[in-house]
Amino acid sequence: MLADFLTGRTDLCVFVLATTIASLAVFRFMRRWSPEPATRRITCLLVVTVAVGASWLAELAGRREAKRIGQMLVAFAPTYAREMEELGIAEVGLDTPADDPTYLRLIDAQKRWLQVNLSVNDIYTFVRDETDATHLLVDSETDYDRDGDFDDDREARTGIGEPYDEVDEELDAAFWGVTLFSPEPVTDRWGTWVSAYAPIHAPDGHVCGVLGIDYDAETMIGAVAGCFAGATLVE
């Protein structure tokens, strides 16, 4: 539990440690200086107030950054899901051949989105079979390192129907028609991500799949930690 709390709070921990060391130095100086008791109390109160206030501002800034990232992904997901619907994703199933024209149009759309939106690391779609098992359906080549090449298995196109066994309550909710952000990092063979999900609807209105958007968890933790540092510096 402590490890989970400290994740992404390195700058805050360093600040608290530095404040503690500085406080001890102040108190040691005060013992030599021997000020009046009232001065001692005021000094102690100021030190505690600064430390607590800066820590609170840093935590607030971090939470705001995490919320901003979540809102960004939740805004993107339904937009991409609607375009998948318009391009005919309901016509693609687990038995669709890899050279199907509709499937290839969907692949091209995902690659185009990723090229123009550097805030997103990956876009993909899920379906479930008659046993309620989850499978990846349309998951294009993904240039994770943005070097212009798809140069390893991780960046290669995922075949239609690859099983996806990671447990994610938010993904389950999306299959029930809910668009939402999953803030807890999930690790799969492509990396560790935070994700947003949006339902994909067939022409008759039922949910036929889910679109997912990934954001690198380490990038998010770094962005949140940067806000911690910025808030403490401002203070």
N, C-alpha and C positions, 0 to 999 in steps of 0.2 A: 504493500500500500504506500509506504514511504517512497519507494522507487517511482511509482506511478505519479505521485505528487511532484517529485523533483524533476521529472522528465520535461525538458524544454525550459527549465528555470535555472539554468547554470548561471546566467548573469545576475539573477536575483540572489542566488546563494553566495556568489562572490561579493556582491554588495553588502549583504548582511554580515559576512565574515569581516570585510574591511571595516564596516561600521563598528563591529564589536571590538576589533583591535584598536581602532581610533578611540573608542570610548574608554578602554582600559588605559590607554596612554593619557587621556584627559584626567581620569581619576587618579592616576599615579602622580601627575603633575599637581593636582589639587592637594594631595597629601603633603607634598613638599611646600606648596604655597600656603596651606592652612587658611583657607578663606572662611568667612562667616558661615554658619550652618545654613542660613537662608540662601546664600550664594551657591552652596553645594547643591541644595535641593533644586534650585532653578536650573543650574547647569545640567543636572541629571535629567530633569524633565525635558529640557530642550533636546538633549541627545536622543532620548527615547522617542520624542515626538517626530524628529527628523527621520529616524530609522523606520518607524512604523508608517509615517506618511509616505515616504519614498517607496517602501515595499508595497503599500496599497496601490499607489499610482502605477507601479510596474505591473502588478497583477492585473489591474484594470485594463491597462494598455494591451497586455498579452491576450486577455479574453476578447477584447474588441477586434484584434487582428485575426484570431481564430474564427470569430463570428463572421468577419468580412469574407474570409476565404470560403467558409461554408455557404454564405449567401451567394457568392459568385458562382459556385458550382451548381447550386440549386437553381439559379437563374438560367444557366446554360443547358442543363439536362432536358427540360421540357421542350426547348427550342429544337434541339437535335432530335429528340424523340419524334416530334411532329414531322420533321423532314424525312425521317426514316419511314414514317407512315405514308407520306406523300409519294415516296419512291417505291412503295409496294412491298415493304418488308413482310407483310402478312402472307405474301405469296412464297416466302422462303421458309423451308422447313429443314429438319435434320437430314432428310434424304435428298436435299437439293444438290445437284452437281456443282463442282467448283467453277465451272465455266458458264453457269447460268447468267444470262444478261442482267436480270434484276439484281442478283447477288453482286455482280461486278459493279453495278451502278452504286450500290450501297457501300461497297469497299472504297470506291473512288470518293464518295462523299465524306467518309470518315477521314481519309488521307488529306482531303482538302481542308477540312475543319482543323486538323492538327497542324497543318502548315501555316494557317493564318492566326491561330490562337495559341500563343506561347505560354499562356497561363494554365493550360491543360496538358497532362502527360499522356493520357490514353483515353480512347472512346471505344466502346464495345457494346454488344447486345447479348442478352440471355434469353433462353426459352426453357420451359420445363416439359418433360415428356409425360406419358400416361402414368408413370410411377412417381411423379412429382420430383424426379431428379433434375438438377439444374445443369444446363449445357450452354457453352458459348456458341453463338450463332454467327454473327457478323463481327469480326475482329480483324481489322486491317493490319498491314505492316505498320510498325510504329517506330519512328526514328527517335528513340529516347534521348540520345546524346546530340541530336540536331546537327549531325555532320553530313547529312545528305545521302547517307547510305544505310541500307538495311543489312547489316553485316554479321549478324549472329542469330542463333535460334531464338533468343529473347526478343529480337526485333522483327522476326519473320511473321508472316501472316499465320494466324491460328486457324487450323482446319475447322470446318463446320462440325459442330457436335462434340467438341472436346468437353469432357466432364469437368464441372467446377464444384468442388466439395467443401470449399471454405464456408464456415458458418457465419452468417451475417443477418441479424434481425432486421436491419433496415432494408436489405435486399428482399427478404420475405415480405415486408410491408409493401414494397413497390409492386410485387406481383398481385397485391390486393388493391392496387390503384392509387397508392400514395407516393408523392414526390417528396424526397427528404435527403438530408445529409447524414452520412455515417462518420462521426468524428473519431471513432476508435480505429487506430491503424490496423489494417489487415495485411498479412504477408502471404503472397502467392509466388509462383515461379518467376514472375516478372519483377517483383520488388515489394516494397512496403508502402501502402497507400492509405490516404483517407479518400472517401468516395461520395458521390451523390448519385441517386438513382431516380429515374422517372419511368412510369409505365408506358408501354407502347400498346396502342389500341388497333384492333382489326376494324375493317369497315363497318361491321355490325355493332361496334362499340365495346366488345369484350376485350380484356387485357390479354394480349397474345405474346407479350414479352416485356423485357425491361432494358432500358438503355442505362449504361453506367459510365461515369466520368471519374477518372483517377487524378489525384494530385499527390505528388511525392510527399510522404510523411516527413522526411528529414527536412525538406524545403519548408514545410509548414512549421516545424519545430524551430527552425532557424529564424523564420520570419517573426514568430512569437517571441523568441529569445531576444531578437533585435529590438522589439518594442519594449521588452523589459529593460534592456540597457538604455534605450533612449529616454524612457520615463525616469529612471534613476539619475541619469545625467542632467535632465531638466531640473529635477528636484535639487 
